[in-house]
Amino acid sequence: MVSIYRKKTYDTGVIRIIEKCYPGNYGGKGQKREKKKKKTPEDMAKQNYRNRCRKVQILILFNFRPGDWHLVLKYAKDKRPGSYEEAVKQRQDFIGKVRKAYKKAGISFKWIAVTERGKQRQVLHHHLIIEDIDVGGIRTAKLVKELWRYGGHFFSSLYEDGEYEDLAEYIVKAETKEECGWCTYSRSRGNLVMPEPKVETIYHRRWRNPPVAPKGWYVVEDSVWNGKNPVTGCPVQHYTLKKLVTTRKGDDSG
């Protein structure tokens, strides 16, 4: 029996995100085709969460550079907003002012943002992923200090070799993010690239488990996820590859 599966690859040149799945009418080699299943709310929630995590990870990888910022905006005790909605409005006003300043420097402001309630004392604060610039007299760190007038702030640099999976999961996770029980992150529109993946149909073998990296690459520890499509019951595999510092041209199997 020939095994047929589809492989999607998002490739930044340094990081590759791999997604593998069987078409609904095929199973893995030696496996019986399973009947389609009706999605439960739990199935839907898990699938949506995984999809959102991958989407945010891809947005970060393709739109931000090492040295850009994960920014946390905090509130002084005497300046805390009275509601979640008020906090979101203050975040939106802040983003609007930063966008205006970037525009003066001829730069389109790229950002991803989410508002969170702290686990202790339910204190509201904001997480943003933003570009760092130093152009036309405008410096991001100085600009944030001038425009965020409700309290302190904390910068964490996006690191050189990051695959940003953990950061994406943090942005997407529902816990403590919204009173309605799910997470709604916001992002700039019109200037963030969401690339199309390379899609391959593999006919001659079942995928490897655990996956094997091609020459010059390695599988990121803890990035491998094996599960099942909640509708078809067919296996699904996701993982991340990272390029080695010193590489030679090699085979892209896996």
C-alpha contacts under 8 A as a table, 3 or more apart, distances in Angstrom:
res1	aa1	res2	aa2	distance
1	M	29	K	6.37
1	M	30	G	7.32
2	V	29	K	6.71
2	V	203	Y	6.53
2	V	204	H	6.19
2	V	205	R	6.90
3	S	26	Y	7.71
3	S	27	G	7.37
3	S	28	G	5.83
3	S	29	K	5.09
3	S	202	I	7.87
3	S	203	Y	5.83
3	S	204	H	6.27
3	S	205	R	5.49
3	S	206	R	5.57
4	I	22	Y	6.60
4	I	23	P	7.66
4	I	26	Y	6.91
4	I	27	G	7.88
4	I	28	G	7.55
4	I	201	T	6.95
4	I	202	I	5.53
4	I	203	Y	4.52
4	I	204	H	7.06
4	I	205	R	7.23
4	I	206	R	7.23
5	Y	20	K	6.88
5	Y	21	C	5.68
5	Y	22	Y	4.39
5	Y	23	P	6.40
5	Y	26	Y	7.97
5	Y	201	T	5.86
5	Y	202	I	5.33
5	Y	203	Y	6.79
5	Y	206	R	7.45
6	R	20	K	5.64
6	R	21	C	5.48
6	R	22	Y	6.09
6	R	23	P	7.19
6	R	199	V	6.93
6	R	200	E	5.67
6	R	201	T	4.57
6	R	202	I	6.06
7	K	18	I	6.99
7	K	19	E	5.74
7	K	20	K	4.54
7	K	21	C	6.80
7	K	199	V	5.70
7	K	200	E	5.13
7	K	201	T	6.36
7	K	202	I	7.26
8	K	18	I	5.74
8	K	19	E	5.05
8	K	20	K	6.37
8	K	197	P	5.77
8	K	198	K	5.55
8	K	199	V	4.60
8	K	200	E	6.52
9	T	16	R	6.43
9	T	17	I	5.71
9	T	18	I	4.81
9	T	19	E	6.60
9	T	197	P	5.24
9	T	198	K	5.09
9	T	199	V	6.59
10	Y	16	R	5.44
10	Y	17	I	5.09
10	Y	18	I	6.68
10	Y	58	I	7.74
10	Y	195	P	7.48
10	Y	196	E	7.44
10	Y	197	P	4.87
10	Y	198	K	6.61
11	D	14	V	7.33
11	D	15	I	6.00
11	D	16	R	4.47
11	D	17	I	6.67
11	D	197	P	7.66
12	T	15	I	5.35
12	T	16	R	6.35
12	T	61	L	7.15
12	T	62	F	6.70
13	G	16	R	7.29
13	G	243	K	7.77
14	V	242	K	5.89
14	V	243	K	5.10
15	I	163	E	6.56
15	I	240	T	7.10
15	I	241	L	5.75
15	I	242	K	4.72
15	I	243	K	6.39
16	R	240	T	5.69
16	R	241	L	4.95
16	R	242	K	6.43
17	I	238	H	7.55
17	I	239	Y	6.14
17	I	240	T	4.60
17	I	241	L	6.40
18	I	238	H	5.60
18	I	239	Y	5.40
18	I	240	T	6.00
18	I	241	L	7.63
19	E	236	V	7.59
19	E	237	Q	5.92
19	E	238	H	4.60
19	E	239	Y	6.87
20	K	236	V	5.71
20	K	237	Q	5.08
20	K	238	H	6.35
21	C	234	C	7.40
21	C	235	P	6.27
21	C	236	V	4.62
21	C	237	Q	6.55
22	Y	25	N	7.91
22	Y	26	Y	5.98
22	Y	27	G	6.11
22	Y	28	G	7.23
22	Y	234	C	6.14
22	Y	235	P	6.65
22	Y	236	V	7.12
23	P	26	Y	5.46
23	P	27	G	7.60
23	P	234	C	7.94
24	G	27	G	7.66
24	G	232	T	5.56
24	G	234	C	7.09
25	N	33	R	6.91
26	Y	33	R	6.11
26	Y	234	C	7.68
27	G	31	Q	5.74
27	G	32	K	6.42
27	G	33	R	5.38
27	G	34	E	7.60
27	G	234	C	5.73
27	G	235	P	7.45
28	G	31	Q	5.32
28	G	32	K	7.96
28	G	206	R	6.44
28	G	234	C	7.53
28	G	235	P	7.31
29	K	205	R	7.95
29	K	206	R	6.41
33	R	234	C	7.97
34	E	232	T	6.59
34	E	233	G	6.08
34	E	234	C	7.25
35	K	232	T	6.56
35	K	233	G	7.43
36	K	231	V	5.40
36	K	232	T	4.55
36	K	233	G	6.81
37	K	230	P	6.83
37	K	231	V	4.68
37	K	232	T	6.10
37	K	233	G	7.11
38	K	230	P	7.87
38	K	231	V	6.06
39	K	42	E	7.97
39	K	43	D	5.78
39	K	44	M	6.29
39	K	230	P	6.23
39	K	231	V	5.95
40	T	43	D	5.06
40	T	44	M	6.25
41	P	44	M	5.06
41	P	45	A	6.10
42	E	45	A	5.09
42	E	46	K	6.21
43	D	46	K	5.30
43	D	47	Q	6.15
43	D	230	P	5.97
44	M	47	Q	5.23
44	M	48	N	5.97
44	M	230	P	7.89
45	A	48	N	5.18
45	A	49	Y	6.07
46	K	49	Y	5.13
46	K	50	R	6.32
47	Q	50	R	5.25
47	Q	51	N	6.14
47	Q	230	P	7.87
48	N	51	N	5.09
48	N	52	R	6.03
49	Y	52	R	5.19
49	Y	53	C	6.16
49	Y	172	V	7.41
49	Y	173	K	7.71
50	R	53	C	5.16
50	R	54	R	6.30
51	N	54	R	5.28
51	N	55	K	6.14
52	R	55	K	4.99
52	R	56	V	6.18
52	R	172	V	6.71
53	C	56	V	5.35
53	C	57	Q	6.12
53	C	165	E	7.54
53	C	168	A	5.45
53	C	169	E	5.32
53	C	172	V	6.08
54	R	57	Q	5.01
54	R	58	I	6.08
54	R	165	E	7.70
54	R	168	A	7.40
55	K	58	I	5.17
55	K	59	L	6.18
56	V	59	L	4.95
56	V	60	I	6.20
56	V	168	A	5.39
56	V	171	I	7.94
56	V	172	V	7.75
57	Q	60	I	5.24
57	Q	61	L	6.20
57	Q	163	E	7.66
57	Q	164	Y	5.97
57	Q	165	E	5.73
57	Q	167	L	7.65
57	Q	168	A	5.06
58	I	61	L	5.08
58	I	62	F	6.08
58	I	194	M	7.22
59	L	62	F	5.46
59	L	63	N	5.86
59	L	64	F	7.96
59	L	192	L	7.00
59	L	193	V	6.78
59	L	194	M	6.17
60	I	63	N	5.41
60	I	64	F	5.48
60	I	164	Y	7.26
60	I	168	A	7.96
61	L	64	F	6.11
61	L	65	R	7.63
61	L	163	E	7.08
61	L	164	Y	7.33
62	F	193	V	6.56
62	F	194	M	7.49
62	F	195	P	7.76
63	N	110	K	7.89
63	N	192	L	6.07
63	N	193	V	6.32
64	F	68	D	6.40
64	F	130	I	7.64
64	F	131	E	6.54
65	R	68	D	5.61
65	R	131	E	7.71
65	R	158	L	7.19
66	P	157	S	7.15
66	P	158	L	4.93
66	P	159	Y	5.11
66	P	160	E	4.82
66	P	161	D	7.81
66	P	162	G	7.93
67	G	132	D	7.02
67	G	157	S	5.17
67	G	158	L	5.26
67	G	159	Y	6.45
67	G	160	E	7.40
68	D	129	I	7.61
68	D	130	I	6.22
68	D	131	E	4.85
68	D	132	D	4.83
68	D	157	S	5.79
68	D	158	L	5.51
69	W	128	L	7.85
69	W	129	I	5.63
69	W	130	I	5.37
69	W	131	E	6.27
69	W	132	D	6.39
69	W	155	F	6.15
69	W	156	S	5.70
69	W	157	S	4.80
69	W	158	L	5.77
70	H	127	H	7.03
70	H	128	L	5.73
70	H	129	I	4.58
70	H	130	I	6.66
70	H	155	F	5.95
70	H	156	S	5.07
70	H	157	S	6.16
70	H	158	L	6.63
71	L	127	H	5.74
71	L	128	L	5.01
71	L	129	I	6.10
71	L	130	I	7.30
71	L	153	H	7.13
71	L	154	F	5.79
71	L	155	F	4.76
71	L	156	S	6.36
72	V	125	H	7.13
72	V	126	H	5.56
72	V	127	H	4.68
72	V	128	L	6.42
72	V	153	H	5.50
72	V	154	F	5.07
72	V	155	F	6.55
73	L	125	H	5.75
73	L	126	H	5.05
73	L	127	H	6.56
73	L	148	W	7.60
73	L	151	G	7.47
73	L	152	G	6.38
73	L	153	H	4.56
73	L	154	F	6.70
74	K	124	L	7.46
74	K	125	H	4.92
74	K	126	H	6.76
74	K	150	Y	7.26
74	K	151	G	5.47
74	K	152	G	5.14
74	K	153	H	5.58
75	Y	79	K	6.06
75	Y	80	R	5.50
75	Y	124	L	7.39
75	Y	125	H	6.64
75	Y	150	Y	5.23
75	Y	151	G	4.25
75	Y	152	G	6.33
76	A	79	K	5.23
76	A	80	R	6.34
76	A	150	Y	6.08
76	A	151	G	4.36
76	A	152	G	6.89
77	K	80	R	5.80
79	K	150	Y	5.68
79	K	151	G	7.26
80	R	123	V	7.89
80	R	124	L	7.53
80	R	150	Y	7.47
81	P	84	Y	7.38
81	P	86	E	5.93
81	P	87	A	5.67
81	P	124	L	7.83
82	G	86	E	6.61
82	G	87	A	7.86
83	S	86	E	5.22
83	S	87	A	6.43
84	Y	87	A	5.10
84	Y	88	V	6.33
84	Y	124	L	7.35
84	Y	178	E	7.95
84	Y	179	E	7.92
85	E	88	V	5.15
85	E	89	K	6.30
86	E	89	K	5.12
86	E	90	Q	6.31
87	A	90	Q	5.11
87	A	91	R	6.26
87	A	115	T	7.64
87	A	124	L	7.25
87	A	125	H	7.81
88	V	91	R	4.99
88	V	92	Q	6.18
88	V	115	T	6.64
89	K	92	Q	5.02
89	K	93	D	6.16
90	Q	93	D	5.08
90	Q	94	F	6.19
91	R	94	F	5.11
91	R	95	I	6.24
91	R	126	H	7.30
92	Q	95	I	5.10
92	Q	96	G	6.14
93	D	96	G	5.06
93	D	97	K	6.38
94	F	97	K	5.25
94	F	98	V	6.34
94	F	147	L	6.62
94	F	148	W	6.65
95	I	98	V	5.11
95	I	99	R	6.02
96	G	99	R	5.07
96	G	100	K	6.26
97	K	100	K	5.11
97	K	101	A	6.38
97	K	147	L	7.32
98	V	101	A	5.10
98	V	102	Y	6.18
98	V	109	F	7.56
98	V	143	L	7.39
98	V	144	V	7.78
98	V	147	L	7.65
99	R	102	Y	5.14
99	R	103	K	6.08
99	R	108	S	7.25
99	R	109	F	5.32
100	K	103	K	5.07
100	K	104	K	6.50
101	A	104	K	5.25
101	A	105	A	6.78
101	A	138	I	7.62
102	Y	105	A	5.11
102	Y	106	G	6.42
102	Y	107	I	5.17
102	Y	108	S	6.39
102	Y	109	F	5.99
102	Y	138	I	7.68
103	K	106	G	4.88
103	K	107	I	5.23
103	K	108	S	6.06
103	K	109	F	7.38
104	K	107	I	7.44
105	A	135	V	6.35
105	A	136	G	5.61
105	A	138	I	7.19
108	S	191	N	7.08
109	F	130	I	7.76
109	F	131	E	7.24
109	F	188	S	7.54
109	F	191	N	7.96
110	K	130	I	6.01
110	K	131	E	6.28
110	K	187	R	7.71
110	K	188	S	5.70
110	K	191	N	6.56
110	K	192	L	6.74
111	W	128	L	6.68
111	W	129	I	5.45
111	W	130	I	4.66
111	W	131	E	7.13
111	W	187	R	5.52
111	W	188	S	5.45
112	I	128	L	5.50
112	I	129	I	5.11
112	I	130	I	6.85
112	I	185	Y	7.09
112	I	186	S	5.75
112	I	187	R	4.21
112	I	188	S	6.62
113	A	126	H	7.19
113	A	127	H	5.60
113	A	128	L	4.26
113	A	129	I	6.45
113	A	171	I	7.87
113	A	185	Y	5.65
113	A	186	S	5.18
113	A	187	R	6.11
114	V	126	H	5.90
114	V	127	H	5.40
114	V	128	L	6.59
114	V	171	I	6.65
114	V	177	K	7.59
114	V	184	T	6.92
114	V	185	Y	4.64
114	V	186	S	6.29
115	T	124	L	7.18
115	T	125	H	5.95
115	T	126	H	4.39
115	T	127	H	6.26
115	T	177	K	6.23
115	T	178	E	7.72
115	T	185	Y	7.70
116	E	124	L	5.68
116	E	125	H	5.51
116	E	126	H	5.91
116	E	127	H	7.53
116	E	176	T	5.89
116	E	177	K	4.33
116	E	178	E	6.86
117	R	122	Q	5.23
117	R	123	V	5.43
117	R	124	L	4.45
117	R	125	H	6.47
117	R	176	T	5.09
117	R	177	K	5.81
117	R	178	E	7.39
118	G	121	R	6.78
118	G	122	Q	4.82
118	G	123	V	4.93
118	G	124	L	6.04
118	G	125	H	7.40
118	G	176	T	6.52
119	K	122	Q	5.68
119	K	123	V	7.66
119	K	176	T	6.66
120	Q	123	V	6.97
127	H	171	I	7.71
131	E	140	T	7.92
132	D	139	R	7.52
132	D	140	T	5.48
132	D	141	A	7.80
133	I	138	I	7.09
133	I	139	R	5.63
133	I	140	T	5.56
134	D	137	G	6.72
134	D	138	I	5.47
134	D	139	R	4.42
134	D	140	T	6.75
135	V	138	I	5.33
135	V	139	R	6.79
138	I	142	K	7.76
138	I	143	L	7.01
139	R	142	K	5.47
139	R	143	L	6.02
140	T	143	L	4.99
140	T	144	V	6.16
141	A	144	V	5.33
141	A	145	K	6.43
142	K	145	K	5.19
142	K	146	E	6.32
143	L	146	E	5.13
143	L	147	L	6.10
144	V	147	L	5.23
144	V	148	W	5.73
145	K	148	W	5.75
145	K	149	R	7.55
145	K	153	H	7.72
146	E	149	R	7.08
148	W	151	G	7.05
148	W	152	G	7.96
158	L	162	G	7.15
159	Y	162	G	5.41
163	E	240	T	7.88
163	E	242	K	7.79
164	Y	167	L	5.13
164	Y	168	A	6.13
165	E	168	A	5.18
165	E	169	E	6.28
166	D	169	E	5.10
166	D	170	Y	6.18
167	L	170	Y	5.03
167	L	171	I	6.29
168	A	171	I	5.16
168	A	172	V	6.23
169	E	172	V	5.15
169	E	173	K	5.81
170	Y	173	K	5.43
171	I	185	Y	7.12
172	V	183	C	6.07
172	V	184	T	7.55
172	V	185	Y	6.97
173	K	177	K	7.34
173	K	182	W	7.88
173	K	183	C	6.33
174	A	177	K	5.37
174	A	178	E	6.97
174	A	181	G	6.44
174	A	182	W	4.64
174	A	183	C	4.51
175	E	178	E	7.66
175	E	181	G	7.44
175	E	182	W	7.47
175	E	183	C	7.77
176	T	179	E	7.64
177	K	181	G	7.58
177	K	182	W	6.92
177	K	183	C	5.54
177	K	184	T	7.91
178	E	181	G	5.53
178	E	182	W	5.83
178	E	183	C	5.87
178	E	184	T	7.65
179	E	182	W	7.67
188	S	191	N	6.71
188	S	192	L	6.81
189	R	192	L	6.52
202	I	205	R	7.10
207	W	211	P	7.40
207	W	254	G	6.81
208	R	211	P	4.88
208	R	212	V	6.80
208	R	254	G	6.59
209	N	212	V	7.89
210	P	224	V	7.79
211	P	219	V	7.53
211	P	224	V	7.99
211	P	254	G	6.09
212	V	218	Y	7.87
212	V	219	V	7.19
212	V	253	S	7.97
212	V	254	G	5.36
213	A	217	W	5.66
213	A	218	Y	5.10
213	A	219	V	5.81
213	A	241	L	6.97
213	A	252	D	7.83
213	A	253	S	7.56
213	A	254	G	6.14
214	P	217	W	5.66
214	P	218	Y	7.34
214	P	250	G	6.32
214	P	251	D	5.44
214	P	252	D	5.04
214	P	253	S	5.97
214	P	254	G	6.70
215	K	218	Y	8.00
215	K	247	T	7.47
215	K	248	R	6.90
215	K	249	K	7.04
215	K	250	G	4.73
215	K	251	D	6.13
215	K	252	D	7.53
216	G	243	K	6.02
216	G	244	L	5.43
216	G	246	T	7.12
216	G	247	T	4.43
216	G	248	R	5.71
216	G	249	K	7.05
216	G	250	G	6.70
217	W	241	L	6.30
217	W	242	K	5.49
217	W	243	K	4.36
217	W	244	L	5.27
217	W	247	T	7.63
218	Y	241	L	5.52
218	Y	242	K	5.52
218	Y	243	K	6.55
218	Y	244	L	6.96
219	V	223	S	7.57
219	V	239	Y	7.27
219	V	240	T	5.99
219	V	241	L	4.63
219	V	242	K	6.48
220	V	223	S	5.55
220	V	224	V	7.75
220	V	239	Y	7.45
220	V	240	T	5.60
220	V	241	L	5.70
220	V	242	K	6.46
221	E	224	V	7.44
223	S	238	H	7.49
223	S	239	Y	4.97
223	S	240	T	5.75
224	V	237	Q	7.23
224	V	238	H	5.71
224	V	239	Y	4.32
224	V	240	T	7.13
225	W	237	Q	5.61
225	W	238	H	5.14
225	W	239	Y	6.31
226	N	235	P	7.19
226	N	236	V	5.79
226	N	237	Q	4.58
226	N	238	H	6.67
227	G	235	P	5.73
227	G	236	V	5.18
227	G	237	Q	6.43
228	K	232	T	7.91
228	K	233	G	5.39
228	K	234	C	5.30
228	K	235	P	4.35
228	K	236	V	5.18
229	N	232	T	5.57
229	N	233	G	5.03
229	N	234	C	5.43
229	N	235	P	6.30
229	N	236	V	6.28
230	P	233	G	5.59
243	K	247	T	7.47
244	L	247	T	5.88
